[in-house]
Amino acid sequence: MNDYSRGFEDACELALKACETVKSLEELRSYLLYLLGLVKERKLEAIKRELGVLL
């Protein structure tokens, strides 16, 4: 399984787990947006590190 497929599978599992624990759709939406923000922040930090190495 490639990295993209594994990441997608992990994301689906996390979203399903969140569905089981939240009390409302709005809470689920907020939680998933929070997680997406963390992922994007981590990706941005990785890009910054790579660019720092290249510069």
A tleap script that builds the chain and sets N, CA, C and O, in Angstrom:
source leaprc.protein.ff14SB
mol = sequence {
  NMET ASN ASP TYR SER ARG GLY PHE GLU ASP
  ALA CYS GLU LEU ALA LEU LYS ALA CYS GLU
  THR VAL LYS SER LEU GLU GLU LEU ARG SER
  TYR LEU LEU TYR LEU LEU GLY LEU VAL LYS
  GLU ARG LYS LEU GLU ALA ILE LYS ARG GLU
  LEU GLY VAL LEU CLEU
}
set mol.1.N position { 0.854 -1.180 0.000 }
set mol.1.CA position { 0.000 0.000 0.000 }
set mol.1.C position { 0.897 1.239 0.000 }
set mol.1.O position { 1.838 1.334 0.788 }
set mol.2.N position { 0.598 2.182 -0.887 }
set mol.2.CA position { 1.444 3.372 -0.930 }
set mol.2.C position { 1.098 4.333 0.213 }
set mol.2.O position { 0.100 4.162 0.913 }
set mol.3.N position { 1.945 5.339 0.377 }
set mol.3.CA position { 1.774 6.277 1.490 }
set mol.3.C position { 0.438 7.012 1.436 }
set mol.3.O position { -0.206 7.231 2.462 }
set mol.4.N position { 0.026 7.393 0.210 }
set mol.4.CA position { -1.231 8.116 0.080 }
set mol.4.C position { -2.403 7.244 0.530 }
set mol.4.O position { -3.272 7.698 1.274 }
set mol.5.N position { -2.422 6.001 0.078 }
set mol.5.CA position { -3.512 5.092 0.444 }
set mol.5.C position { -3.535 4.850 1.950 }
set mol.5.O position { -4.597 4.844 2.572 }
set mol.6.N position { -2.375 4.656 2.517 }
set mol.6.CA position { -2.300 4.418 3.968 }
set mol.6.C position { -2.755 5.657 4.739 }
set mol.6.O position { -3.471 5.543 5.734 }
set mol.7.N position { -2.346 6.825 4.286 }
set mol.7.CA position { -2.770 8.066 4.933 }
set mol.7.C position { -4.268 8.274 4.844 }
set mol.7.O position { -4.902 8.717 5.801 }
set mol.8.N position { -4.834 7.950 3.682 }
set mol.8.CA position { -6.280 8.085 3.504 }
set mol.8.C position { -7.019 7.123 4.425 }
set mol.8.O position { -8.016 7.486 5.050 }
set mol.9.N position { -6.526 5.910 4.500 }
set mol.9.CA position { -7.136 4.919 5.394 }
set mol.9.C position { -7.075 5.396 6.849 }
set mol.9.O position { -8.060 5.296 7.580 }
set mol.10.N position { -5.937 5.904 7.257 }
set mol.10.CA position { -5.781 6.420 8.618 }
set mol.10.C position { -6.749 7.569 8.890 }
set mol.10.O position { -7.354 7.643 9.959 }
set mol.11.N position { -6.891 8.470 7.905 }
set mol.11.CA position { -7.795 9.609 8.063 }
set mol.11.C position { -9.245 9.153 8.209 }
set mol.11.O position { -9.990 9.683 9.033 }
set mol.12.N position { -9.639 8.166 7.400 }
set mol.12.CA position { -11.007 7.639 7.500 }
set mol.12.C position { -11.252 6.991 8.854 }
set mol.12.O position { -12.305 7.189 9.460 }
set mol.13.N position { -10.288 6.224 9.327 }
set mol.13.CA position { -10.425 5.585 10.642 }
set mol.13.C position { -10.539 6.629 11.754 }
set mol.13.O position { -11.341 6.480 12.676 }
set mol.14.N position { -9.732 7.682 11.659 }
set mol.14.CA position { -9.787 8.742 12.661 }
set mol.14.C position { -11.133 9.461 12.630 }
set mol.14.O position { -11.710 9.761 13.676 }
set mol.15.N position { -11.629 9.733 11.423 }
set mol.15.CA position { -12.926 10.405 11.292 }
set mol.15.C position { -14.051 9.535 11.854 }
set mol.15.O position { -14.945 10.040 12.534 }
set mol.16.N position { -14.011 8.246 11.575 }
set mol.16.CA position { -15.032 7.345 12.121 }
set mol.16.C position { -14.960 7.282 13.638 }
set mol.16.O position { -15.992 7.266 14.309 }
set mol.17.N position { -13.765 7.245 14.176 }
set mol.17.CA position { -13.602 7.234 15.631 }
set mol.17.C position { -14.161 8.519 16.232 }
set mol.17.O position { -14.819 8.491 17.272 }
set mol.18.N position { -13.899 9.639 15.575 }
set mol.18.CA position { -14.427 10.921 16.055 }
set mol.18.C position { -15.945 10.911 16.032 }
set mol.18.O position { -16.576 11.456 16.938 }
set mol.19.N position { -16.544 10.305 15.018 }
set mol.19.CA position { -18.012 10.227 14.934 }
set mol.19.C position { -18.607 9.513 16.142 }
set mol.19.O position { -19.709 9.835 16.585 }
set mol.20.N position { -17.875 8.551 16.664 }
set mol.20.CA position { -18.362 7.784 17.806 }
set mol.20.C position { -18.266 8.546 19.122 }
set mol.20.O position { -18.963 8.218 20.083 }
set mol.21.N position { -17.406 9.562 19.171 }
set mol.21.CA position { -17.148 10.212 20.452 }
set mol.21.C position { -17.763 11.599 20.609 }
set mol.21.O position { -17.895 12.085 21.733 }
set mol.22.N position { -18.142 12.245 19.513 }
set mol.22.CA position { -18.692 13.601 19.617 }
set mol.22.C position { -20.197 13.562 19.852 }
set mol.22.O position { -20.855 12.540 19.657 }
set mol.23.N position { -20.714 14.704 20.276 }
set mol.23.CA position { -22.129 14.774 20.616 }
set mol.23.C position { -22.982 15.412 19.524 }
set mol.23.O position { -24.206 15.274 19.535 }
set mol.24.N position { -22.346 16.113 18.579 }
set mol.24.CA position { -23.117 16.784 17.537 }
set mol.24.C position { -22.288 16.888 16.262 }
set mol.24.O position { -21.070 16.708 16.276 }
set mol.25.N position { -22.974 17.180 15.164 }
set mol.25.CA position { -22.274 17.365 13.903 }
set mol.25.C position { -21.364 18.577 13.947 }
set mol.25.O position { -20.283 18.563 13.358 }
set mol.26.N position { -21.785 19.615 14.630 }
set mol.26.CA position { -20.950 20.819 14.741 }
set mol.26.C position { -19.672 20.518 15.520 }
set mol.26.O position { -18.597 21.004 15.168 }
set mol.27.N position { -19.789 19.722 16.571 }
set mol.27.CA position { -18.607 19.327 17.331 }
set mol.27.C position { -17.681 18.471 16.464 }
set mol.27.O position { -16.460 18.615 16.529 }
set mol.28.N position { -18.254 17.592 15.663 }
set mol.28.CA position { -17.460 16.769 14.754 }
set mol.28.C position { -16.744 17.643 13.732 }
set mol.28.O position { -15.554 17.464 13.473 }
set mol.29.N position { -17.472 18.580 13.159 }
set mol.29.CA position { -16.877 19.498 12.175 }
set mol.29.C position { -15.724 20.269 12.787 }
set mol.29.O position { -14.664 20.382 12.171 }
set mol.30.N position { -15.906 20.794 13.968 }
set mol.30.CA position { -14.857 21.552 14.641 }
set mol.30.C position { -13.634 20.688 14.917 }
set mol.30.O position { -12.498 21.128 14.734 }
set mol.31.N position { -13.870 19.470 15.353 }
set mol.31.CA position { -12.766 18.563 15.661 }
set mol.31.C position { -11.987 18.195 14.401 }
set mol.31.O position { -10.756 18.182 14.408 }
set mol.32.N position { -12.708 17.895 13.322 }
set mol.32.CA position { -12.033 17.544 12.080 }
set mol.32.C position { -11.270 18.736 11.499 }
set mol.32.O position { -10.184 18.557 10.948 }
set mol.33.N position { -11.814 19.934 11.611 }
set mol.33.CA position { -11.089 21.136 11.169 }
set mol.33.C position { -9.833 21.350 12.012 }
set mol.33.O position { -8.792 21.748 11.489 }
set mol.34.N position { -9.931 21.089 13.302 }
set mol.34.CA position { -8.772 21.188 14.187 }
set mol.34.C position { -7.683 20.207 13.752 }
set mol.34.O position { -6.514 20.578 13.650 }
set mol.35.N position { -8.069 18.960 13.496 }
set mol.35.CA position { -7.096 17.948 13.058 }
set mol.35.C position { -6.474 18.323 11.716 }
set mol.35.O position { -5.270 18.155 11.521 }
set mol.36.N position { -7.281 18.827 10.797 }
set mol.36.CA position { -6.772 19.245 9.501 }
set mol.36.C position { -5.753 20.375 9.669 }
set mol.36.O position { -4.734 20.409 8.979 }
set mol.37.N position { -6.033 21.286 10.578 }
set mol.37.CA position { -5.089 22.365 10.862 }
set mol.37.C position { -3.754 21.840 11.373 }
set mol.37.O position { -2.695 22.333 10.986 }
set mol.38.N position { -3.812 20.832 12.247 }
set mol.38.CA position { -2.578 20.233 12.758 }
set mol.38.C position { -1.773 19.582 11.639 }
set mol.38.O position { -0.549 19.711 11.587 }
set mol.39.N position { -2.463 18.886 10.750 }
set mol.39.CA position { -1.788 18.214 9.634 }
set mol.39.C position { -1.131 19.243 8.718 }
set mol.39.O position { 0.017 19.072 8.307 }
set mol.40.N position { -1.856 20.305 8.401 }
set mol.40.CA position { -1.310 21.334 7.512 }
set mol.40.C position { -0.138 22.054 8.171 }
set mol.40.O position { 0.838 22.395 7.503 }
set mol.41.N position { -0.229 22.284 9.471 }
set mol.41.CA position { 0.865 22.929 10.189 }
set mol.41.C position { 2.119 22.054 10.147 }
set mol.41.O position { 3.227 22.549 9.937 }
set mol.42.N position { 1.933 20.760 10.348 }
set mol.42.CA position { 3.072 19.834 10.300 }
set mol.42.C position { 3.687 19.804 8.903 }
set mol.42.O position { 4.909 19.780 8.753 }
set mol.43.N position { 2.825 19.806 7.877 }
set mol.43.CA position { 3.311 19.802 6.501 }
set mol.43.C position { 4.103 21.084 6.213 }
set mol.43.O position { 5.161 21.033 5.585 }
set mol.44.N position { 3.600 22.212 6.666 }
set mol.44.CA position { 4.280 23.489 6.460 }
set mol.44.C position { 5.639 23.494 7.150 }
set mol.44.O position { 6.616 23.988 6.587 }
set mol.45.N position { 5.711 22.954 8.357 }
set mol.45.CA position { 6.985 22.890 9.075 }
set mol.45.C position { 7.984 22.003 8.334 }
set mol.45.O position { 9.174 22.313 8.289 }
set mol.46.N position { 7.509 20.908 7.757 }
set mol.46.CA position { 8.389 20.018 6.987 }
set mol.46.C position { 8.917 20.740 5.749 }
set mol.46.O position { 10.094 20.609 5.412 }
set mol.47.N position { 8.066 21.493 5.075 }
set mol.47.CA position { 8.497 22.263 3.904 }
set mol.47.C position { 9.529 23.309 4.312 }
set mol.47.O position { 10.531 23.498 3.622 }
set mol.48.N position { 9.289 23.982 5.418 }
set mol.48.CA position { 10.248 24.988 5.898 }
set mol.48.C position { 11.603 24.352 6.179 }
set mol.48.O position { 12.640 24.924 5.843 }
set mol.49.N position { 11.600 23.167 6.797 }
set mol.49.CA position { 12.863 22.473 7.070 }
set mol.49.C position { 13.577 22.119 5.772 }
set mol.49.O position { 14.789 22.303 5.653 }
set mol.50.N position { 12.823 21.609 4.797 }
set mol.50.CA position { 13.423 21.234 3.522 }
set mol.50.C position { 14.004 22.448 2.811 }
set mol.50.O position { 15.104 22.377 2.263 }
set mol.51.N position { 13.281 23.551 2.814 }
set mol.51.CA position { 13.775 24.758 2.174 }
set mol.51.C position { 14.994 25.311 2.907 }
set mol.51.O position { 15.917 25.847 2.294 }
set mol.52.N position { 14.977 25.171 4.207 }
set mol.52.CA position { 16.128 25.630 4.992 }
set mol.52.C position { 17.384 24.859 4.634 }
set mol.52.O position { 18.480 25.419 4.615 }
set mol.53.N position { 17.224 23.586 4.354 }
set mol.53.CA position { 18.351 22.748 3.971 }
set mol.53.C position { 18.844 23.149 2.578 }
set mol.53.O position { 20.045 23.137 2.308 }
set mol.54.N position { 17.901 23.503 1.698 }
set mol.54.CA position { 18.262 23.862 0.330 }
set mol.54.C position { 18.885 25.244 0.232 }
set mol.54.O position { 19.701 25.488 -0.657 }
set mol.55.N position { 18.522 26.142 1.119 }
set mol.55.CA position { 19.024 27.519 1.035 }
set mol.55.C position { 20.406 27.679 1.578 }
set mol.55.O position { 20.950 28.783 1.568 }
savepdb mol mol.pdb
quit
